[in-house]
């Protein structure tokens, strides 16, 4: 019985070690001021289009769900560095909006890494707005309903160990009664 328990514990540990936790985070973008919008993008999402040149990098995500100008819908969201506009939003309820300011992402355009924090974004057309980029709260509306592989491995291993302990206890009680 002890060897079975050892095998179950070892299998649970191997499964937990082999399971790779997800590295993705959902980022919430909250724009307020002269223009208002709220949307989320997965930090590991590949942009719909991206390009790099001597003038800077430019990326775009299409069909991003959110609230734009107080209207729920989808929009094309573009980000740029250097010469390109730092934030472009073209969506229902907001129309085309373009802002300058600090670069909001780094890394290659094919795999951007967004900066979190609060940024002041001026626009020559629509005034100044503030953009806050933050990780979505765990367990919030954006949290997925499927556990990560490591969580599954630990849960299954725990069930196995609990079952083994109950079986051992039941056998011990049967010996005491006999």
N, C-alpha and C positions, 0 to 999 in steps of 0.2 A: 504494500500500500504506500509505503514511504517513497518507493521509486517512482510510482505513478504521480504522486504529488510533486516530486522533484522534476519530472518530465513536464508536467503541466506548467509549473512555475517557470521553467526554462523556456518553454515554447512561448509563454506570454511575454517574457522579457525580450526574446528574439523578435517577436512580432512588433512590439513597441519600438524596439531599436531600428527595425527595418522600415517602419512606416515613417514617411517624411511629412512633417507638418507643412501646411500651406503657408506660403510667404505673402500671399496677396492680402491687401487691405482695401476696403472700400473707402474712397475719399469723398467727403462732402464739400461742395463748392457753394458758398453762400455770398451772393453779390447783393449789396444794398447801397442806396444813395440815389443818384440820378437815374439809375436803372436797377431793377430788382430781378433776381433769378436764384433758384436753388436747384442743384442737380448733383448726381453722384457718378463717379467713374471709378472702375476697378484700377488699383495701382499697377496691376500687371497687364492691363488691356493694351492690345496693339492698336495704334491709331488706324483709322480707315485709310488715311493718306498721310504721308510724311515726306519731307525733302530737306536736304542740307545743301547750303551753298556758301559762298564767301560772304553773303549778306546775313546769314544766320540760319537757324533751323525753323521749320514750320510743320505743325502737326494738326490733324483734324479728326474729330470723332463725330460720326453721323448718328442720327436717330437716338440721341441721348434724352432719356425721359426726365422730366422735372417740371418746375413751375417757372414760367418766363413771363415777366410783367403781370403777375397775378393770374395767369392762365396756365392750366395744366396742359402739357403737350410734349412734343419732342423738338429738338433743335440740333443744328450742326454747331459744334463747339470747336474753335480753332485757338491754338496757342502758338506764339512765336518768340524768337529770341533776336537780339541785336536790332537790325533794321525793321524786321517784321513787327506788326502789332502784337502785343503780349496776350491779348484776349479778344476774340471775335465770337459773337453769339448771333446766330441767325435762326430765330425761332418764332413760333406762333405767340402773339401777344407782346412780343418785344421788338420784332423787326430786326434789322441788322444793327448791331452794336459793336463798336470797336474801341478798345482802350490801349493806352500805352502804360509804361511803368516798369517795374522790376521783372526780370525773367522769372517765369513761374515754373519752369522745369529745367533740368540739366540732363546730361547723358546723351546717348545717341537718339536721334529722332525716331528710330524704329522701336526703341524701348525707353521712353522718357521716365524720369524720376521727378515727381512733383515736389516742390517745396511746400511745407506746411507753414501756416502762419497767417498774418493779416497784412494785406497789401493795399496801398492807396493807388487807384488807377484813374488817371485823368483821361479825358476824351475831349477833342476839340469840337465835337459835334454835340455830345450829350452831357457834358459836365463831369464831375468827379464821383466815383463810386468806390466802395471798399469791398475787397474780396477776401473772404476768410476760407482757407483750405485746411480741413482737419480730417482726422480719421473718424469714420462713423463709429458710434458707440457700440461695443459688443452687446449682442442680444437685442439691439434696436431693430427698427423695421427693415434695415438692410442686411441683417445677419441671416446667413443661410440656415436652412433647417436640417442640413446633413452634416453630421459630425465629421471631423477630420479622421484620416486613417489611424493615427496614433490613439485617438480617443476610442475608436472602435476596438483596436487591439487591447487596450487596457480594460475596456468594459468586458470583452469576451474572456480575457484572462481572469478577471475578477469573478465572473460567473463560474468559470471552471474551478477556481480555487475554493469558492464558496460551496460548490457542489461536492468537491472532494472532502472538504472539512465536515459537511453534513453526513456524508456517507460513512466517514470514519467514526463520527460520533454515534451514528445509528448502530454500527457494528459493535462499538464498545458497550452501548446500552443493552444490546442483545446478549452479549457475553455475561454482563452483570446479572441479568434476569435468569439466565440458565443455571 
